[in-house]
Amino acid sequence: MSNMINWYFDFISPFAYLQQIRLREFPNDIAIQSRPVLFAALLNHWQHKGPAEIPAKRPIYLSTCCLAGKATGRSIAYAASASF
């Protein structure tokens, strides 16, 4: 019998990208069920903005993403014209 993990993720999240790389590290007896969610829809439902949409949080969010990528050996970069 295998153990099941539900992995909820947003396709456009850089953190989801970094997480999916690490999913391969789980033992073979653990089944991972991918469950995509649309984070933007959740934010709209609750009438909230994402961290990259809040001017004071955006630089911290972007640098945290880049640092997390660097820590895992992945390069994450953002275009200055990013839509958020």
C-alpha positions in Angstrom: 0.0 0.0 0.0 1.4 3.4 -0.9 1.1 6.7 0.9 -0.6 9.5 -1.0 0.4 13.2 -0.9 -1.8 15.9 -2.4 0.4 18.6 -3.8 -1.5 21.9 -4.4 0.3 24.4 -6.5 -0.1 27.4 -8.8 1.4 27.0 -12.2 2.9 30.5 -12.3 4.5 30.4 -8.9 8.3 30.2 -8.9 8.0 28.4 -5.6 5.9 25.7 -7.2 8.6 25.3 -9.8 11.2 24.8 -7.2 9.0 22.4 -5.2 8.2 20.2 -8.2 12.0 19.6 -8.7 12.3 18.4 -5.2 9.2 16.1 -5.4 11.6 13.5 -7.1 13.4 13.2 -3.8 10.4 11.4 -2.1 10.7 7.7 -1.6 9.1 5.6 -4.4 6.4 4.3 -2.1 4.9 7.8 -1.8 2.4 8.7 -4.6 2.1 12.4 -5.3 -1.2 13.6 -6.7 -0.8 17.0 -8.4 -3.6 19.4 -7.7 -3.2 22.7 -9.6 -5.0 25.7 -8.2 -5.4 29.2 -9.6 -4.0 31.4 -6.9 -5.2 34.5 -8.7 -8.8 33.3 -8.5 -8.4 32.7 -4.7 -7.0 36.2 -4.3 -9.9 37.6 -6.3 -12.5 35.7 -4.3 -11.1 37.1 -1.1 -10.6 40.5 -2.6 -6.9 40.4 -1.8 -3.7 41.1 -3.8 -0.7 38.7 -4.1 2.6 39.6 -2.6 4.1 40.7 -5.9 1.2 43.1 -6.4 1.8 45.0 -3.2 4.5 47.6 -3.8 6.1 47.2 -0.4 6.2 43.4 -0.6 7.2 43.0 -4.2 11.0 43.5 -3.8 11.1 41.1 -0.9 9.0 38.5 -2.7 11.2 38.7 -5.8 14.5 38.5 -3.9 13.2 35.6 -1.8 12.3 33.7 -5.0 15.8 34.4 -6.5 17.5 33.3 -3.2 15.4 30.1 -3.0 16.3 29.3 -6.6 20.0 29.9 -6.0 19.9 27.7 -2.9 18.6 24.8 -5.1 21.0 25.5 -7.9 18.3 27.0 -10.2 18.4 30.5 -11.7 15.2 32.5 -11.4 15.1 35.9 -13.0 12.3 38.4 -13.6 11.8 40.8 -16.5 11.5 44.4 -15.4 8.2 44.5 -17.4 6.6 41.6 -15.4 2.9 42.0 -15.3 2.6 42.0 -11.5 
